[in-house]
Amino acid sequence: MATLAITNTFTTGTTIIAAEVNTNFTDISSYINARNNGTTDWDFMSSAGLVTAKDGVRSSDENATAPAYSFTSDTDTGLFRSTTNTLDLSTGGTTRFTLNTTGLTTTLPFLSAAGTASAPTYTFSGDNNTGMYNVGANVIGFSTGTVNAFTIAETQTRSLSGSTATPSISFIDDTNSGMYNISADRIGIAVNGADSIDMGTTQIIYSISGTREYQMTATALIPDVDNVNSCGTAGKRWSDLRSVLINGADYGFANGWFIREYPATFKDAQTQPESWFQQNANKGLQIVNDKKELVMVIGEDGTLYAKQLKALTDLDSGIRANNITSPEDQEYEVNRRKEIRGEA
């Protein structure tokens, strides 16, 4: 605030004359109309209600309950300075916004328009079609390039379907590996841009580098190609393999032979539940030929029952019994059986 140099000479109860006014207000006029290098610092425009100041209009700092810049009818609402390089806005005597060199702080919720995917409410100056907006009641949407890419609702999160090459849920450092939606009620897992797992309502398909290997249904584990996939390897064997029926037609035994638990019948193997076999069919194994004839039984004590027993060397004589008459086929069969015996 300025201090005026001229002392008041007015006398109470006397008439004020022009000379006294001129004398007493000289310094006020000088202060208001002070000039700096010939330029007016203050200009008063009473008709427009404006004051222009060359070097700015300054006020004391004040506080939230009595802000420096307020209103006649609302003196606890306005602007004030709380500390260095900080501008505050108060309403009702309470600080609501604080702006300084590091950020903007508010004690009130920030309410805005809902926005859309193409014009999100919270966006960026250089990318104004990417950001966050309100999709609907209790739903937040995140858009990129005008597209709703991700949605958060009360009970779930949602994203685009994605694809094998660009799964919708992936990783910053591995964008072509992750999870995506193949179609309705089907979820896919991709690795390095190729299908790995396809999960549906009736089956799960397993692939390696995009090539289907096998599928699992409610009742079976099925290789995708017949007689190619192995169950275990020489160095990675299963410790215990249990089955009610090993059927040659499905599992690689030539001519449809199969092995089943004894004394169960073929019909039992097809119709009885697993619990039935646990209670009734643990007496040994049956080996049945392609004509459904029982040819061998291995009892639970290890006893071997068969129509007749012969040495391995007698395998060659069975070639004619199998109606292999072509010399080429007979030679092939002899060599194959030698290989079985380890003689090749």
Buried (B, 14 or more C-beta within 10 A) or exposed (E): EEEEEEEEEEEEEEEEEEEBEEBBEEBEEEBBEBEEEEEEBBEEEEEEEEEEEEEEEEEEEBBBBBBBEBEEEEEBBBBBBBEEEBEBBBBEEEBBBBBBEEEEEEEEEEEEEEBBBBBBBEBEEEEEBBBBBBBEEEEBBBBBEEEBBBBBBEEEEBBBEBBBEBBBBBEEEEEBBBBBBBEEEBBBBBBEBBBBBBBBEEBBBBBEEEEBBBBEEEEEEBBBEEEEEEEEEEEEEEEEEEEBBBBBEBEEBEEBBBBBBBBBBBEBBEEBEEEEBEEEBEBBBBBBBEEEEBBBBBEEEEEEBEEEEEEEEEBBEEBEEEEBEEEEEBEEBBEEBBEEEEEE
